[in-house]
Amino acid sequence: MLGEPCEQIVGRSVLTVFADSDPEREAARLAYLLEHGVSRGERRVRRSDGSCFEVEVSAWLLPDGNIQTIARDISARKRGEALMRKAARSISAHTGRTFFSSVVQFLCDALEADMAFIGELLPGGEHVRTLTFWRDGVLAENFEYALAGSPCVEAFDGKGVVIHPSGAAQLFPQDEGLRTHGVSGYAGTALYRSNGDPLGILVVLSSVPIERPRLAEGLLEVCAARTAAEIERAREEAGLRARLAALEARIIKARRETNGDRTRPVTQR
């Protein structure tokens, strides 16, 4: 962990390893350990090159008075937690198409993936049409595809977040899109309406294996609920606009029928 040979570490005070050591806090930690026999916490550790990383430290007081300590590197977990917070902030700042674009872009950046899309389930439940498609760092043209033979079927079967870290194109040979784009890693989750009906899907695709499937699962779970809510909101808004347009058309038609379709000239003063 430290990037140093053992002979340069043995015999040194453990406090020289911790980057966040403070005399008063160290005294308090030691007092707690002596009283309770065990302590746990998170610390920052400094490598030989000066860089730091996070560890989870567990310490026990042994019968002979010595202390046994185990430090576990949790820097990857910390990065994941930071990404979760970033996801929550980024998806809460937008609505509509801007929101959909921000979600797929964020997922590709966070997971170092090539593609991500949000798809809307079409009537009949056999096809999906994308609402936004992020590919190779830019928004790409939307498309429609059949669910049969694709890993998305597993997501709609209620399995939560479905992840195939590698070999997705080989696992689903009927999915022409996976073969065409040379997909190796797949992560997807179904989106549901507030009443529980299936609504759409959120998918991340990578030409290389997904190295952090747990992180992918967590990020998709964070983004899924808000994405589904935004699709529902957009549908309701579109329906409202259609109803208002129809009402306005009826009003105009009624006025024309009442006035005999006559218009009065406007006089400027």
C-alpha positions in Angstrom: 0.0 0.0 0.0 2.7 2.5 1.0 5.1 1.8 -1.9 8.0 1.1 0.5 10.0 -2.0 1.4 9.1 -3.7 4.7 12.5 -2.9 6.2 11.9 0.8 5.9 8.5 0.5 7.7 9.2 -1.9 10.5 10.3 0.0 13.7 8.7 3.3 12.7 5.8 4.8 14.6 2.5 4.0 12.9 1.6 7.6 13.3 4.1 8.5 10.6 2.0 6.5 8.2 -1.2 8.4 8.8 -1.5 11.7 7.0 -4.2 13.0 9.3 -2.4 12.4 12.6 -3.0 14.9 15.3 -1.6 14.5 18.9 -4.9 15.2 20.7 -6.9 13.0 18.4 -4.4 10.2 18.6 -4.4 10.4 22.4 -8.2 10.2 22.4 -8.2 7.2 20.0 -5.6 5.4 22.2 -7.7 6.1 25.3 -10.8 4.7 23.7 -8.9 1.6 22.5 -7.5 0.9 26.0 -10.9 1.3 27.6 -13.0 -0.7 25.1 -10.4 -3.1 23.7 -11.4 -2.4 20.1 -11.8 0.6 17.8 -12.7 1.2 14.1 -12.5 4.3 11.9 -11.4 5.7 8.7 -7.9 7.3 8.1 -5.9 8.9 5.4 -2.6 7.2 4.7 0.4 8.8 3.0 2.4 6.8 0.4 6.1 7.2 -0.1 5.6 9.4 -3.1 3.5 11.8 -1.0 0.1 10.8 -2.4 -2.7 9.9 0.0 -5.5 7.4 0.0 -8.3 6.3 2.4 -8.2 3.2 4.6 -10.6 1.6 7.1 -8.7 0.9 10.3 -9.7 -1.8 12.8 -7.6 -2.1 16.0 -7.7 -4.6 18.9 -5.9 -4.6 22.2 -4.1 -8.0 22.7 -3.8 -9.7 26.0 0.0 -9.0 26.1 -0.6 -5.2 25.8 0.3 -5.0 22.1 -2.1 -3.6 19.5 -3.1 -5.5 16.3 -4.3 -3.3 13.5 -5.7 -4.1 10.1 -6.0 -1.3 7.4 -8.1 -1.9 4.3 -7.9 0.3 1.3 -11.3 1.9 0.7 -10.3 4.5 -1.8 -12.3 2.8 -4.6 -15.4 2.8 -2.3 -14.8 6.5 -1.5 -14.6 7.3 -5.2 -17.9 5.5 -5.8 -19.6 7.4 -3.0 -18.3 10.7 -4.5 -19.7 9.6 -7.8 -23.1 8.8 -6.2 -23.2 12.3 -4.7 -22.3 13.8 -8.0 -25.0 11.8 -9.8 -27.6 13.0 -7.3 -26.5 16.6 -7.9 -26.3 16.4 -11.6 -29.6 14.7 -12.3 -31.5 17.1 -9.9 -30.5 20.2 -11.9 -32.2 19.6 -15.2 -35.5 18.6 -16.7 -36.7 17.3 -20.1 -34.2 16.6 -22.9 -31.5 18.3 -21.0 -32.0 16.0 -18.1 -31.9 12.9 -20.3 -28.7 14.1 -22.0 -27.0 14.8 -18.6 -27.8 11.3 -17.3 -26.4 9.4 -20.2 -23.3 11.6 -20.4 -22.7 11.3 -16.7 -23.0 7.5 -16.8 -20.5 7.2 -19.7 -18.0 9.5 -18.0 -18.3 7.8 -14.5 -18.1 4.3 -15.8 -15.7 5.0 -18.7 -18.3 3.5 -21.1 -18.7 4.2 -24.8 -22.5 4.4 -25.0 -25.6 4.9 -22.9 -29.2 5.5 -23.7 -32.6 6.0 -22.2 -35.4 4.0 -24.0 -39.1 4.3 -23.8 -41.2 1.1 -24.0 -43.5 1.3 -27.0 -47.2 0.1 -27.0 -47.3 -3.7 -27.1 -44.1 -4.0 -25.0 -42.0 -5.6 -27.7 -40.0 -2.6 -28.8 -38.0 0.3 -27.3 -37.4 3.7 -28.8 -34.6 5.8 -27.4 -35.2 9.2 -26.0 -31.5 10.1 -25.9 -28.4 8.2 -27.0 -24.9 9.1 -26.0 -22.1 7.6 -28.1 -18.4 8.3 -28.2 -18.7 11.6 -26.3 -21.6 13.1 -28.3 -25.3 12.8 -28.7 -26.2 10.4 -31.5 -29.3 9.7 -33.5 -32.1 7.9 -31.7 -33.2 4.5 -32.8 -35.8 1.8 -32.2 -35.1 -1.9 -31.5 -36.8 -5.1 -30.6 -36.4 -6.5 -27.1 -36.5 -10.1 -28.1 -33.0 -11.7 -27.8 -31.5 -8.7 -26.0 -30.3 -8.5 -22.4 -32.9 -5.8 -21.8 -35.5 -8.6 -21.5 -33.8 -9.7 -18.3 -34.2 -6.2 -16.9 -37.9 -6.1 -17.7 -38.3 -9.5 -16.1 -37.9 -7.8 -12.8 -34.3 -8.7 -12.0 -33.3 -5.2 -11.0 -30.0 -4.0 -12.4 -28.8 -6.5 -14.9 -25.0 -6.5 -15.5 -22.9 -8.6 -17.9 -19.4 -7.3 -17.3 -18.0 -8.9 -20.4 -18.9 -10.9 -23.5 -22.4 -9.4 -23.8 -22.4 -9.7 -27.6 -21.5 -13.4 -27.4 -24.0 -14.1 -24.7 -26.9 -12.6 -26.8 -26.1 -13.5 -30.4 -29.6 -12.5 -31.5 -29.0 -8.8 -30.5 -27.6 -7.3 -33.7 -27.0 -4.0 -32.1 -24.5 -5.5 -29.6 -22.6 -7.1 -32.4 -22.6 -4.0 -34.6 -21.2 -1.8 -31.9 -18.8 -4.4 -30.6 -20.3 -4.4 -27.1 -18.5 -6.3 -24.3 -20.0 -4.9 -21.1 -23.7 -4.3 -20.6 -25.5 -2.8 -17.6 -29.2 -2.0 -17.7 -32.2 -1.5 -15.5 -35.9 -1.2 -16.3 -37.8 2.0 -15.5 -41.3 1.9 -14.0 -44.2 4.2 -13.7 -45.5 5.3 -10.3 -48.2 2.7 -10.5 -45.6 -0.1 -11.1 -46.1 -0.5 -14.9 -43.0 -0.9 -17.0 -42.1 2.4 -18.7 -38.7 2.2 -20.3 -35.0 1.2 -19.7 -31.7 2.8 -18.8 -28.7 1.1 -20.4 -24.9 1.5 -20.4 -22.7 -0.2 -23.0 -19.0 -0.6 -23.2 -16.6 -2.0 -25.8 -14.4 -3.2 -23.0 -15.4 -5.1 -19.9 -17.0 -3.2 -17.1 -14.4 -3.2 -14.4 -16.5 -1.9 -11.5 -19.9 -3.7 -11.8 -20.9 -2.7 -8.2 -20.4 0.9 -9.0 -22.4 0.5 -12.2 -25.2 -1.1 -10.3 -25.3 1.7 -7.7 -25.2 4.5 -10.3 -28.0 3.0 -12.3 -30.1 2.6 -9.2 -29.5 6.2 -8.3 -30.5 7.5 -11.8 -33.4 5.1 -12.5 -36.1 6.5 -10.3 -35.6 10.1 -11.3 -35.3 9.1 -15.0 -38.6 7.2 -14.8 -40.3 10.2 -13.1 -39.0 12.6 -15.8 -40.4 10.4 -18.6 -43.8 10.4 -16.8 -43.6 14.1 -16.4 -42.7 14.7 -20.0 -45.6 12.4 -21.1 -48.1 14.3 -19.0 -46.8 17.6 -20.2 -47.0 16.5 -23.8 -50.6 15.2 -23.2 -51.5 18.5 -21.6 -50.2 20.5 -24.5 -52.1 18.3 -26.9 -55.3 18.8 -24.9 -54.8 22.6 -24.8 -54.2 22.7 -28.5 -57.3 20.7 -29.2 -59.3 23.0 -26.9 -58.0 26.1 -28.6 -58.9 24.6 -32.0 -62.4 23.9 -30.9 -62.8 27.5 -29.5 -61.5 29.0 -32.8 -63.9 26.8 -34.7 -66.8 27.8 -32.5 -66.1 31.5 -32.9 -65.9 31.2 -36.6 -69.2 29.4 -36.7 -70.8 32.0 -34.4 -69.5 34.9 -36.4 -70.1 33.4 -39.8 -66.4 33.2 -40.3 -66.3 37.0 -40.6 -63.4 39.1 -39.4 -63.5 42.8 -38.6 -60.7 45.0 -39.8 -58.4 46.5 -37.2 -58.2 50.3 -37.2 -55.0 51.8 -36.1 -55.2 55.1 -34.2 
